[in-house]
Amino acid sequence: MDKKNAMRAGVVATGTTLMMLLMSAPALALTRDDGDDPGPGLSAMETIGLYVVAPIVIFLAITALVMVLDKSKKQV
């Protein structure tokens, strides 16, 4: 019985995933809407800077602020 339930769960999961992919209709994203005015694309370096470097810099800045402004007593 255990194999049968596992097979049923796999079929349901696969079918659900397939239906979600088919219903999402990514081809409709190419159709422009009224008022749609996309800006210029980003270069590879701009993309890396925006999505990799900027979050790291923000994380380090927050970490530095927390460490500098820490008011707790230092344990010896």
Backbone bond lengths (Angstrom), bond angles and torsions (degrees), N, CA, C in turn:
res aa  C-N    CA-C-N  psi(-1)  N-CA   C-N-CA  omega(-1)  CA-C   N-CA-C  phi
1 M - - - 1.449 - - 1.520 111.41 -
2 D 1.333 118.18 -31.30 1.450 121.90 -175.50 1.526 111.23 -65.49
3 K 1.351 116.03 -40.90 1.462 120.19 178.55 1.524 110.97 -65.17
4 K 1.305 116.28 -37.36 1.451 121.19 -178.79 1.536 110.69 -65.56
5 N 1.319 117.09 -42.41 1.459 121.09 178.69 1.528 111.23 -67.28
6 A 1.329 116.90 -38.74 1.459 120.73 178.36 1.522 110.30 -65.27
7 M 1.327 116.95 -41.08 1.462 120.97 178.58 1.527 110.42 -64.51
8 R 1.317 116.66 -42.71 1.462 121.25 179.23 1.534 110.27 -62.40
9 A 1.338 117.06 -43.42 1.464 120.83 179.31 1.525 110.75 -63.64
10 G 1.320 117.16 -40.02 1.464 120.50 178.02 1.513 112.56 -64.67
11 V 1.320 116.68 -41.67 1.463 120.87 179.30 1.524 110.21 -65.64
12 V 1.323 116.93 -42.52 1.471 120.04 179.32 1.522 110.41 -64.38
13 A 1.330 118.02 -43.83 1.461 121.47 -179.87 1.527 110.86 -63.92
14 T 1.327 116.69 -43.12 1.460 120.39 179.21 1.516 111.24 -65.38
15 G 1.321 116.80 -44.50 1.464 120.49 178.94 1.510 112.43 -63.11
16 T 1.308 116.82 -41.03 1.460 120.47 179.04 1.518 110.78 -64.44
17 T 1.323 116.80 -44.67 1.458 120.75 179.02 1.525 110.87 -62.19
18 L 1.305 117.07 -44.18 1.453 121.12 179.57 1.524 111.54 -62.54
19 M 1.312 116.99 -42.96 1.466 119.93 179.23 1.525 111.24 -65.64
20 M 1.313 117.91 -38.45 1.466 120.73 178.15 1.525 110.50 -64.49
21 L 1.325 116.92 -40.54 1.458 119.97 179.02 1.528 111.27 -66.77
22 L 1.317 116.86 -40.08 1.460 120.00 -179.35 1.530 111.93 -70.16
23 M 1.320 116.64 -34.13 1.455 119.81 -177.00 1.522 113.07 -81.51
24 S 1.328 117.98 -15.73 1.460 119.89 -177.22 1.527 111.97 -72.24
25 A 1.312 118.31 -26.23 1.459 124.71 175.57 1.526 113.02 49.67
26 P 1.330 117.94 67.67 1.460 119.64 -179.15 1.524 113.18 -65.09
27 A 1.333 118.57 -20.96 1.459 120.60 179.99 1.529 111.41 -65.47
28 L 1.317 117.45 -24.84 1.454 119.63 179.40 1.520 111.98 -70.99
29 A 1.329 117.81 -14.36 1.455 120.64 179.05 1.526 111.40 -68.64
30 L 1.324 117.75 -17.89 1.461 120.82 179.87 1.530 111.96 -79.41
31 T 1.307 117.34 -15.99 1.455 121.02 179.99 1.523 109.28 -78.05
32 R 1.321 116.01 124.63 1.458 120.38 -179.25 1.515 110.67 -80.82
33 D 1.332 115.86 140.09 1.450 122.28 175.14 1.523 109.43 -94.57
34 D 1.325 115.95 163.94 1.460 119.84 175.49 1.517 109.33 -64.01
35 G 1.306 116.75 132.93 1.452 121.09 179.50 1.511 114.05 83.96
36 D 1.322 117.83 0.96 1.455 121.26 179.60 1.527 108.45 -76.46
37 D 1.324 116.39 118.23 1.462 120.66 -179.02 1.523 109.04 -137.67
38 P 1.341 117.48 81.17 1.458 119.24 -178.68 1.523 111.14 -68.87
39 G 1.310 115.32 145.61 1.453 120.33 179.16 1.517 111.07 -80.73
40 P 1.315 115.99 -176.48 1.472 119.22 178.30 1.519 110.00 -69.14
41 G 1.324 116.07 151.52 1.466 120.72 -179.65 1.515 112.05 -72.71
42 L 1.324 115.56 165.12 1.458 121.26 177.81 1.525 109.91 -93.16
43 S 1.337 115.06 146.62 1.458 118.46 174.00 1.524 108.48 -76.91
44 A 1.327 116.65 172.80 1.461 120.52 -179.42 1.524 110.77 -63.19
45 M 1.316 117.80 -41.50 1.464 120.90 -179.74 1.521 111.29 -67.97
46 E 1.310 117.89 -38.68 1.463 120.65 176.79 1.525 110.88 -63.95
47 T 1.314 116.91 -40.18 1.462 121.31 179.18 1.524 110.95 -64.68
48 I 1.329 116.72 -45.67 1.470 120.63 178.34 1.522 110.05 -62.92
49 G 1.322 116.46 -42.29 1.461 119.61 179.37 1.516 111.99 -63.30
50 L 1.311 116.87 -40.80 1.463 121.17 -176.41 1.524 112.30 -74.23
51 Y 1.323 117.88 -41.32 1.456 121.07 -172.18 1.524 114.66 -102.32
52 V 1.326 118.64 -9.07 1.462 120.89 179.40 1.531 110.54 -120.68
53 V 1.322 116.86 -57.17 1.459 120.65 -173.57 1.522 111.55 -70.82
54 A 1.320 118.18 -46.10 1.469 121.13 -177.63 1.536 112.23 -59.77
55 P 1.338 120.92 -46.75 1.470 118.69 177.36 1.527 113.33 -62.47
56 I 1.337 117.32 -36.62 1.464 119.83 178.13 1.523 110.48 -64.98
57 V 1.334 117.14 -43.14 1.466 120.99 179.11 1.527 110.54 -63.81
58 I 1.318 117.17 -42.98 1.469 120.40 178.60 1.531 110.09 -63.13
59 F 1.324 117.85 -43.47 1.460 121.71 178.04 1.520 110.66 -59.80
60 L 1.332 117.65 -45.41 1.463 120.77 -179.78 1.527 111.42 -65.96
61 A 1.323 117.67 -37.18 1.464 120.80 178.34 1.529 110.57 -64.93
62 I 1.322 117.28 -44.63 1.467 120.54 178.59 1.526 109.99 -63.77
63 T 1.330 117.18 -43.00 1.461 120.85 178.32 1.525 111.15 -60.61
64 A 1.322 117.20 -44.33 1.465 121.11 179.31 1.519 110.74 -63.23
65 L 1.322 118.26 -42.52 1.463 121.23 178.44 1.519 111.55 -62.19
66 V 1.312 117.17 -42.36 1.463 120.52 179.29 1.523 110.03 -64.21
67 M 1.316 117.64 -42.64 1.463 120.63 -179.15 1.524 111.63 -67.62
68 V 1.325 117.95 -40.15 1.461 121.80 -178.67 1.520 110.66 -71.34
69 L 1.312 117.75 -40.41 1.457 121.32 -174.97 1.518 113.45 -90.99
70 D 1.318 117.71 9.11 1.457 121.79 179.70 1.526 109.75 -67.72
71 K 1.323 117.08 121.91 1.463 121.96 -176.30 1.526 113.08 -99.97
72 S 1.310 118.51 -0.56 1.460 120.09 -177.22 1.512 110.71 -72.31
73 K 1.321 115.12 158.63 1.468 121.16 179.20 1.522 109.79 -72.39
74 K 1.299 116.82 140.40 1.457 121.39 176.97 1.518 108.97 -77.27
75 Q 1.330 116.84 132.86 1.460 120.48 177.55 1.527 108.70 -88.16
76 V 1.332 115.75 135.49 1.465 120.15 -177.88 1.491 111.26 -97.58
